[in-house]
Amino acid sequence: MEESVLVNKAEKYLKEISNDSISLENIDNFEDFKSLYFKLDDRLTFLQKLKEDMDAQGYTAPFTSLSKYGTKSVSEATLDEVGENSRHNQIFRMKANAKKNILDRVKSAIDSHKIAIGNLNQFGYLKCNSSSCYKKYSIEEYMKMNAECSCGSKSFAFKINKEATHRLEIIPYLPLSGNYMVLINQFSNYGRDSLKKVLNILKQERKGVVKTISLVIKFRDDNNRLVRKNVTLDSEYVANYEEEVRRRYGARVRIEALRFHRTKPAIIDDKHARTALAIAYVRYCENIILNIKDDILKRRLSDFKRITNYDNILSEYENRSPDFIDKYDVDAIEAWRKAQIEKELLKYNYFDKFGNMKRSLKRDLKIRDNIYKSTFVNIASALITWDIFKYYMTTSNNSRKIDSGPFPYIRVELDREQRKVFQTTYANVIDILNDFTDIKIIQVNEMDLILYEKFKFEKQIKNSNIKFNHVALGAALIHQNSDMEIKDIGNAFNINESKIKKEIKNIDHIKNPRSDKSKKFLDLIKK
């Protein structure tokens, strides 16, 4: 396929996606759920094929071909040749930019569709209606087996998985057409600040933890021959690698090269997936704010109607220009606007005769500004932090390796540095969400340490034959490592209290074996 044809084909398809809005109405109805899932899955297949074609035609490095069109040396080239080559270079650079941009959009669209499909996979499942079967299948498995159970039955019941981690509400806000740059430019000021905060959560601005150290050393062996060797040391020798090398290879060893290998600090290890998730969560939360902000402000401000009228006055004159002032005279227009606003504010007695704002109005404006800066800007951060925390707590290590669910490219396990983002608490935001929305979220202190306990326990049960309910297990670990009540955790995780209590017993059985047989089994697991 010709390069220009492929670019046009991709642009046309992405435009079709942008014109096709996503509706979650009646999503708990299987036909509507299936229709949306199949549509997104078909799109993803087509987009991935587009990306493969682009990769095959060198879209990943489009500027490398420009080196073939360089000019001759100055002494050899005529003025006409230099000008012709410059024009050619400009044309090729424009084509290269078009390739780079369209591939970037396709990658963004692919990751956005993966996020949407991952959420749908977590949201619902199919249960065989045969009286002798009752097997459960994800929608992905349902597709692969052509809507027929292994028992031969074609009758299924659609069930909502209330225990799983999913946030379907973000799907309509994803950059499904790869238009992430357009969406970013549409954010309000606090929306942009919120986006930065979410992106910093998904990719921290700090170095990862040292995993291993690679050294190239030179030393004399037992036969006095000079030997050069590559050596790898574990992270425990970060502070004393020189002493360890000398201990192993002698005091006269010489280090010729040294390299520290660090874990990547990003929780979501893909740029486009991080951006798509951040945009979707922030846009979704902007919609939440739009619906609840008036109720919040009415409770906090001394005169909500006055603030509303104040905003209307500013908005009315913000873009107005009088006919008697030249439209290019910006200073005169701004001066007129300022005068009109002051006149209106004086009329409503918001300013005194000396031009000073009334103290109570000034206080209300400050309170509102603080609400936006301390609460509204953190809603998206609080929500995505909770969702990721819940995902880790309610899934097993193996399941995260197989399927990343609603978070494509998420790390199977987090190291100490990556867990630091969970040290931030959003108590005020969580109170707001609980009071004004139906979102289930609870304040969990020291989430980073609870995650550490979860990952440590996963290693302990690696070879265990005990069948765990991982949602209840996560809830049980939170209960054991905090002062939270089982009832509150169960409500947030949509899990029965009796299941949590059962997992508490399983945890105790693993950590504190009573019989000799159990102790021996635990020793075998540790080995």
LINVENWO-V480449 format. One record per backbone hydrogen bond with DSSP energy under -0.5 kcal/mol. CO is the residue of the C=O (numbers start at 1). NH is the residue of the N-H. E is the energy in kcal/mol with one decimal. If there is no record, write none. Layout:
BEGIN
((CO,NH,E) (CO,NH,E))
END
This chain:
BEGIN
((2,6,-2.3) (3,7,-2.2) (4,8,-2.3) (5,9,-2.4) (6,10,-2.3) (7,11,-2.6) (8,12,-2.4) (9,13,-2.0) (10,14,-2.6) (11,15,-2.0) (12,16,-1.9) (13,17,-1.9) (14,18,-2.2) (15,19,-1.6) (16,20,-0.6) (17,20,-1.1) (19,21,-0.9) (24,27,-1.6) (26,29,-1.8) (29,33,-2.6) (30,34,-3.5) (31,35,-2.2) (32,36,-2.1) (33,37,-2.5) (34,38,-2.9) (35,39,-2.0) (36,40,-2.4) (37,41,-2.6) (38,42,-2.5) (39,43,-2.2) (40,44,-2.5) (41,45,-2.1) (42,46,-2.1) (43,47,-2.9) (44,48,-2.5) (45,49,-1.8) (46,50,-2.2) (47,51,-2.4) (48,52,-2.1) (49,53,-2.2) (50,54,-2.3) (51,55,-2.8) (52,56,-2.2) (53,57,-1.2) (54,59,-2.7) (55,58,-1.4) (58,61,-1.0) (59,62,-0.7) (61,64,-1.1) (62,65,-0.5) (63,66,-1.2) (64,67,-1.2) (65,68,-1.4) (66,69,-1.8) (67,70,-0.9) (73,76,-1.0) (73,77,-2.1) (78,82,-2.1) (79,83,-2.1) (80,84,-2.5) (81,85,-2.6) (82,86,-2.0) (83,87,-2.0) (84,88,-2.4) (85,89,-2.7) (86,90,-2.0) (87,91,-2.1) (88,92,-2.7) (89,93,-2.4) (90,94,-2.1) (91,95,-2.1) (92,96,-2.4) (93,97,-2.5) (94,98,-2.0) (95,99,-2.2) (96,100,-2.6) (97,101,-2.6) (98,102,-2.2) (99,103,-2.3) (100,104,-2.1) (101,105,-2.1) (102,106,-2.3) (103,107,-2.5) (104,108,-2.1) (105,109,-2.6) (106,110,-2.5) (107,111,-2.3) (108,112,-2.2) (109,113,-2.2) (110,114,-2.1) (111,115,-2.1) (112,116,-2.2) (113,117,-2.8) (114,118,-2.5) (115,119,-2.1) (116,120,-2.0) (117,121,-2.7) (118,122,-1.5) (119,123,-1.6) (120,124,-1.6) (123,161,-3.2) (124,139,-0.6) (125,159,-2.9) (126,137,-3.0) (127,157,-2.7) (130,133,-1.7) (130,134,-0.6) (135,128,-2.9) (137,126,-3.5) (138,142,-2.5) (139,143,-1.8) (140,144,-1.9) (141,145,-2.0) (142,147,-2.5) (143,146,-1.4) (145,148,-0.9) (149,152,-2.0) (153,149,-3.1) (154,156,-0.6) (155,129,-2.7) (157,127,-2.5) (159,125,-2.3) (159,161,-0.5) (160,162,-1.3) (161,164,-0.6) (164,166,-0.7) (167,170,-1.8) (168,171,-2.0) (170,173,-1.3) (171,174,-1.6) (174,176,-2.3) (175,178,-2.1) (178,180,-0.7) (179,183,-2.0) (180,184,-2.1) (181,185,-1.8) (182,186,-0.7) (183,186,-0.6) (184,187,-1.3) (188,192,-2.3) (189,193,-1.9) (190,194,-2.2) (191,195,-2.3) (192,196,-2.2) (193,197,-1.9) (194,198,-2.2) (195,199,-2.6) (196,200,-2.1) (197,201,-1.3) (198,202,-2.1) (199,203,-2.3) (202,267,-2.0) (202,268,-1.4) (204,206,-1.6) (209,263,-2.8) (211,235,-1.0) (212,261,-3.1) (213,233,-2.8) (214,259,-2.4) (215,217,-0.6) (215,231,-3.1) (216,256,-3.2) (216,257,-1.5) (217,229,-2.7) (218,254,-2.6) (219,227,-3.6) (221,224,-2.0) (225,221,-2.2) (225,227,-0.6) (227,219,-2.5) (229,217,-2.9) (231,215,-3.1) (233,213,-2.6) (234,237,-1.8) (235,238,-1.7) (238,241,-0.5) (240,244,-1.9) (241,245,-2.4) (242,246,-2.3) (243,247,-2.1) (244,248,-1.8) (245,249,-2.8) (246,250,-1.9) (250,253,-1.2) (254,218,-2.5) (254,256,-0.6) (257,216,-2.2) (259,214,-3.0) (259,261,-0.5) (260,262,-0.6) (261,211,-3.9) (261,212,-1.4) (265,204,-0.5) (267,269,-0.7) (267,411,-1.9) (268,270,-1.4) (270,274,-2.2) (271,275,-2.3) (272,276,-2.4) (273,277,-2.5) (274,278,-2.6) (275,279,-2.6) (276,280,-2.4) (277,281,-2.6) (278,282,-2.4) (279,283,-2.8) (280,284,-2.4) (281,285,-2.4) (282,286,-2.3) (283,287,-1.6) (284,288,-1.7) (285,289,-2.8) (286,290,-2.1) (287,291,-1.4) (288,292,-1.5) (289,293,-2.6) (292,296,-2.0) (293,297,-3.0) (294,298,-2.3) (295,299,-1.1) (296,300,-1.5) (297,301,-2.8) (303,307,-1.5) (304,308,-2.1) (305,309,-2.3) (306,310,-2.5) (307,311,-2.4) (308,312,-2.0) (309,313,-2.1) (310,314,-2.0) (311,315,-2.6) (312,316,-2.3) (313,317,-1.4) (314,318,-0.8) (315,319,-0.5) (322,325,-1.1) (326,329,-1.8) (328,330,-1.6) (329,333,-2.0) (330,334,-2.5) (331,335,-2.2) (332,336,-2.1) (333,337,-2.5) (334,338,-2.4) (335,339,-2.2) (336,340,-2.4) (337,341,-2.5) (338,342,-2.3) (339,343,-2.1) (340,344,-2.3) (341,345,-2.6) (342,346,-2.1) (343,347,-1.7) (344,348,-1.6) (345,350,-3.0) (345,351,-0.8) (346,349,-1.3) (350,358,-2.6) (352,355,-1.9) (356,352,-2.5) (358,362,-2.5) (359,363,-2.3) (360,364,-2.1) (361,365,-2.5) (362,366,-1.9) (363,367,-2.4) (364,368,-2.5) (365,369,-2.3) (366,370,-2.3) (367,371,-2.0) (368,372,-2.1) (369,373,-2.4) (370,374,-2.8) (371,375,-1.8) (371,376,-2.1) (372,377,-2.0) (375,378,-1.4) (375,379,-0.6) (376,379,-1.0) (378,382,-2.6) (379,383,-2.3) (380,384,-2.5) (381,385,-2.1) (382,386,-2.0) (383,387,-2.3) (384,388,-2.4) (385,389,-2.4) (386,390,-2.9) (387,391,-2.3) (388,392,-2.4) (389,393,-2.3) (390,394,-1.8) (391,395,-0.5) (392,395,-0.6) (396,400,-1.8) (397,401,-1.3) (398,402,-1.8) (399,403,-2.8) (404,407,-1.9) (407,410,-1.5) (409,269,-2.7) (415,419,-1.9) (416,420,-0.5) (417,420,-1.1) (418,421,-0.8) (419,422,-1.8) (420,423,-1.9) (421,424,-0.8) (422,447,-0.7) (426,430,-2.8) (427,431,-2.1) (428,432,-1.9) (429,433,-2.6) (430,434,-2.3) (431,435,-2.0) (432,436,-2.5) (433,437,-1.7) (439,441,-0.8) (442,444,-0.7) (443,445,-0.6) (444,447,-0.5) (446,450,-1.9) (447,451,-2.4) (448,452,-1.8) (449,453,-2.2) (450,454,-2.1) (451,455,-2.8) (452,456,-2.4) (453,457,-2.3) (454,458,-2.1) (455,459,-1.4) (456,460,-1.5) (457,461,-1.8) (459,462,-0.9) (461,464,-1.4) (466,468,-0.7) (468,470,-0.9) (469,473,-2.7) (470,474,-2.1) (471,475,-1.9) (472,476,-2.5) (473,477,-2.3) (474,478,-1.8) (475,479,-2.2) (476,480,-2.3) (477,481,-1.4) (479,482,-0.9) (485,489,-1.9) (486,490,-3.0) (487,491,-2.0) (488,492,-1.9) (489,493,-2.2) (490,494,-0.8) (490,495,-2.3) (496,499,-0.6) (496,500,-1.4) (497,501,-2.3) (498,502,-1.6) (499,503,-1.8) (500,504,-1.9) (501,505,-1.6) (502,506,-1.7) (503,507,-2.6) (504,508,-2.2) (505,509,-2.3) (506,510,-2.1) (507,511,-2.9) (508,512,-2.6) (515,519,-2.0) (516,520,-2.5) (517,521,-2.2) (518,522,-2.4) (519,523,-2.1) (520,524,-2.0) (521,525,-2.1) (522,526,-2.2) (523,527,-1.5))
END
